[in-house]
Amino acid sequence: MTSLSLSFQRNGDKQNSAFFEEYLERLLEERDRVGLTEMIREIDVMMITVEPGCSAAYVGELCLMSPYHYLVTLESESHHTHVLRVDMNAPDILIREVKDPNTRGVFRSLNEVYPIGAHKPNSRYMGEVFRVTNLHEVVEQQQAREIRFFTQDQIRKLELPGNMAVVKPSPYTHNILGYWERPLDQLRVYSLGLSSIRSDVQESYLAAKELQKKLRIEDLILPIDHLATRLYSQNREAAILEFLSLSSYYYWGSYDIVDQNSSTNVTKSVHHSEERVSPAKVFTAANYPYFVNHLLQLPSPTENFVRNYGPRLHHIAFAVADGERADKTNIDYVVDSIREAGKDFLLEVIGSQEEGLKQIFSSASEHSSLIIEYVQRFNDFRGFFTKQNVSELTHAAGVEESLQALQAEAASAVLDT
């Protein structure tokens, strides 16, 4: 009898190694058999850290470009953490801001060895937290599989929520993953210090929501559709298998984007078919490493991104409601409205209703370095992209990131003189 996690239809045309195919089956069968798949549920929380003094502006930016609302600020000894929420059916976002720009820690160190990442050493997506039904059992089983967790003392020193178990950063994605036990009938409560409504964050939030209403887009942007991480070519298969070992997701499939020398690899929740409840996790990697590219003469935007920023989350994709407004598809209406309000996008909306979906990337946020993607699906289209769409998106992001790399080199040269 096929296990639950292996019962889903495979998509895509990317050829995986024999190692990947063997251990995909073995890992998911064992995960189902020992009960981890059942105990690990949806993504409940996502964590992002930004530079000191940037959190109010970033909360405003996210609340304009997404359905999120500012809920409360939690203050610990060295951090402010702002809680954003849509509702209890979608993950929360925690925006974490260090008080002292000289504070050092593991998340800063993940940025500092990369040329562009080092320019904003406190800015990065940290990772996500899964709701589990039995925290002790999940942690015990994962530790038996040689998964390494931060100790409670390390969690205290890092000022992460004390009611979570947190896996140390992945060597492949540099993201962390956490677990916490929360019954569905209980609110999300974070053990992170004193709570208050911070006036500057509240002002930024209210201005963003007022602008959303003025633009008539507040009902068009839906919760998160997927989270896309970029990583080195040689780590693609290991990163996917590691994430599947830590989560209750399954392998949806991979597509080869030959003209951009990359592949896009998708995993989805076993428990929730709707991404708004538990976003899909996407992994993008080059097909060939950078050191053979002078022989191949292929574009390499994905590998270049990782070399400049480090392995990390590249973009957060929000779904846009199907339909039209003011004689435009909803995604075109949303993008035109936000663009007129001053937010830049990397290209025009691509795709079509006939193909099943339309997509676009924003420019990277100056506060978090994250890109926002919008995606509108038509007529119950269930995929995440067309190959032509993802090729154009990857190329557009690569052009902007190349410009940022040149700017970083110029800034470093000025500092060295």
N, C-alpha and C positions, 0 to 999 in steps of 0.2 A: 504494500500500500504506500503510495507517494505521500511524503510528509507535507504538512500545510505549506511550509515556506518554499517548497519546490513545486507547488501545484499551479503556479501562475504562468501564463504564456510568456515566452521569451520574445523580445523585440530586438531589432537592429541587425547590422551586418558586420560588426567588428569581430575579428577572429581572436579568441583568447587562447592562452597557452594550455597545454594538457594539465599543468600544475593547477591553474586556476579552476578549470572545470572539475578536476578531481576533488579539490578541497572545498569548492563551493558546495558540492553535494554533501560531502562528509561533515562539514561544519554546520550546515543548516539542518541536516538530519539529526545530528547530535543535539543542537540547540533546541529543536522541537522536543526531542525525546526526554531531555532532563527538565523541561518545563520553563526554560528561560524565555522562549518566545511568548508563552502565555503570561508570564509575570512582568515582562517589559512591555509597556504600552506605548502611548504617544509622546512626541516631543511636547513638553509642557512649558519650557522656558528656553530662551536664547539670551546669550550674554555678549555685549559689545563694550569695549573700553575706548575712551577718547582722551585727547590731550586736556590738561588742566585749563579751565576757562571756556571750553568748547561745548560742554554738555547742553546748556540751555539752547544754543543755536541748533545743535543736532537734534534735540527733541522737537524743536519747531519744524525743522526740515522733514523729519520722519512723519510728524503728525499732519503735515501738508500733503505729503506724497503717499500716505497710507491711511488705513482706517484706524490706526492706533490712537489711544488717548492717554494723556499723562494722568497717573493715579496718585503717586506719592513719592517722596524722596526719603531714602534711608541713609542716615549718617553714622559711619563708624569712625574709628580713630584717624585713618588716613584716606578714606574714600567717601564720596557721595555716590549713591546708587539710585537712579531714577527708574521707577517701575512704569512701563507702558503696557496697556492692555486693550484688546478689542472686546473680548468677552471670555467666558470660561470655556468656550468651545474652540478657541484658537490659542496658540502659545503666547505667553508674556514675552516682552523684551526688557532686559535689564541694561540700562545705559550706565556704565561705571566710569567714574571720573576720579583720578587720583588728585589729592589736594596739593601735594608738593611735587613739582616737575622733576625733582632730583630723586624721587623714590625709585628704588630699583627692585626688580623681581623677575620671575620666570617669564611673564608675558612680555615685558620690555625686552628681555634678552632675545626673544624670538624675532624681534624686529631689527635689532641693532647690527646684525651681521650682513644685512642686505642694503644695497645702496639707497634705494628710495624708502624702504621701510624705516631706515635709521633716521630719516628726516622727521618722522612722526613716531617716535619710539613708544608712545603710550597708546597708539591708535591701532586697533585690530579687532576683528571678530574673535571671540574666545571659544565659543562652542555652545552646545545645547545640553539640556537636562531632560531625561526621560522620567515620566511617572511610572513607578513600579508598584506592584501589589504586595511585595514582601522584600523590603530593602535588605534585611540581614541575609536572606537566602540568596538574593541576586549577587551581593558583594562576595559572599562566601564562595559561590560557584565560580565567579569570575576570577577571584584570587587563585583558586585552584587551577585555573587555566593560564596562570602567570601574568594576568592583567595587574598592573601596578597602580595603586591608588595613593593620593595624597593622604598623609596621616591627619588626624584631627588637629594636631598641633600645627601642622603646615597649613591646613585650611584656615585656622585662626590667624596665623601670621599673614597669610595672603588676603585675609578678610573676604573670603568667599562665604556664602550662606552656610551656617553651622548645621543646618538640618539636611545637608546633602552629602553623599559620597561622590567624590570626584576622581576620575581617572586622570593620570598624568598625561601631558600633551603627547599626541601621536607623533612618532618619528616620521610619519609619512605626510600628514596634513597639518601638523602643529596645532590642531584644534584639541580642546579638552571635551570630555563627555561626562555628564553626571547622572546620578540617579537620586530620586527621593520618593518617599512613600506618602501619597496623598489620596485619601478616599475621594471619589468623584463628587460627593455631596459636601466637601469642604473647600473653602476658598484657598487660593495660593497665598501663603504667608512666609516671608523670608526672614531668617534670623540674621539680621544685618545691622542692628543698632537702632537709633532713635528715628522716629518717623515724623515728617512734617511736609507741608506744601511749600516748596521753595518759591519765593515771589518771582524771581527772574525766569525760572522754568515755567511757572504757571502763565506768566505774561506771554512768553514765546508760544506756548501751547495754544492759548486762547486766540492769539493773532492768527495762527495757522488754521485753526478750525473756522474762524470767521472768514478767512480767505477761501477755504474750501467751499463754504456755503455761497459766497459771492460768485465763485466760479461755477457753481452747480455741479460739483464733482464728488460731493461727500457720500453719495449713495452708489457711486460707480466703481470705486476701488475696493476690492475684496481682500480677505486675509492672504497670508503668504502661500504661494504656490510651490516654490522650491528654493533650495539653498545650494549654491554652486561653488565648489571648492576647486582651486587649481593646484596641481602638484607636479613634481618631476615625472618625466616619462617612465623611468624605471620603477616608480612606486605605484603605478596605476592599479595593478592587480592586488598588490598587498594592501593598499589603502581601502579598496572596496571590501576585501575579505575581512580586514580588521573591523571596519564599521559594521558589517553584517554580524560579526561575532559579538559586538558590544550592544547591538540593538535588536529590535524585532522587525527589521526591514528585510525585503527580499530583492533579488537582482532582477530588475525590469528589463535591462538590456543595454547595449552599447552601439553607437553609430560611429563609423569612420568618416571623418571630415578631411578627405585627402588633400584638397587644395589649400587647407590651412595647417596641414601637418599635425592633426590632433584627433582625438576621439572624445566623445561625450558619453558618459556612463551614468545610468540612472538607477537608483534604488528607491523603493516605496514601502510604505507601512503595510505589514500583513493585516493589521487590525482595522485600518481606516482607508477606504477607497478615495475619500475626499481629502485632497491635499490641504484644504483650509484647516482641518483638524490636526493633521500631522504632516508637515511639508515634506515633499520628496527631497532626497539628498542626491545631488549631481556631482560627479567627479570628472574634471576635464584634465587631460594630459596630452602632451605631445606624443606623436608616434615615434619620433627619433630624438635622441638627446642632442644638446646644443653642439657638442664637439665633433659631430659628423655633418653638421649642417653646411659647412663650407664645401663639402663634397656633393651634397644633394642639391644645394641652392634652392631650398624650399622656404617659404615663410615660416616663422616659428613664434607666433605671438604668445602662445601658452607658455612655452619654455622660457621666453624672455620675461614674461610677467613673474614667474616663480624665481628666476634669477635676480630680479630687481626688488621684489617684495618679500620673497620667501613663500613656501607653501602656506596657503591661507584661503579663507572665503573670498571669492571674487565679487559675487553679486547676490542680492536678495530679490527674488521675483514675486511680484504681486499679481494676482488675477484681476482682470477687469470684467465686470458683468457683461454678458452677451446682450446685444441690442444696439440701438442708435439713439443719438441725441443731436438735435439741430442739424439733421441731414448728414451726420457723420457717424461712422462706427464709434462706439463708446471709447475705444482706445485712442482713436484720432482726436476725439473731443477732449479727453483727459490730457493728452500730451500737448495739444495746441494751447489749452488753458494754462497748464503749468509752465509751458515755455514762455507764454506772454507775461507770466508773473516773474520771469527772470531765471528760471532753472534751465540749464543747458542739457541737450541730448546729443548723443554721438552720431546719430543718423536719423533719417526719416523712418516712420513706421514701416516695417517690411512685412511681407506675407500678404495674404488675401483671404476673403471669405470663402472663395472657391477651394483654396488649399486647406482650409479648416482652422487657421489661426493667423493672428498678426502679433508682432512683437517689436520691442524697442529697448535699448539701453540708455539710461541717463549717463551724464558725465559722472566721474567718481566724486563722492562727497569730499569736500575739503576737510571735514571733521573726522570722518571714519575711514576714508579711502575706499568705501564700498560703493558699488554701482547699484542702482535700482533698475530692475527690469519690469516692464509691464507686458502681460500676455493676455490676449482675448481669444477664446476658443469659440467656434461657431458650430452649431448643429451637433452638439455632443461629441466633438472631436476629443479624443482621449490622450493624444500624444503630447509631447513637450516641445516639439520643434519639427520643422522640415529641414532637410540637409542644407538647402539653399539659405534658409533663414539663419541657421546657426553659423554657417560660413560667413555671412555678411556681418553678423554680430561679433564674431570672433575677430574678423579683420578690423572692424571699427574700433573695438576696444584696444587692439594691438597698436593702432595708429596713435591713439591718445597716450597709451602707456609708453610708447617710444619717445614722444615729446616730453613726457614727465621725466624719463630717464636722462634726456639731454639737458633738461633744466636742472636736475639734481647734479649732474656732472659739472655744469657751469657754476652752480652755487658752491660746490666743493672746491673748485679751482680758485674761486674768489677768496674762500676761507684760507686756502693754503698759501696765498700770496701775501 
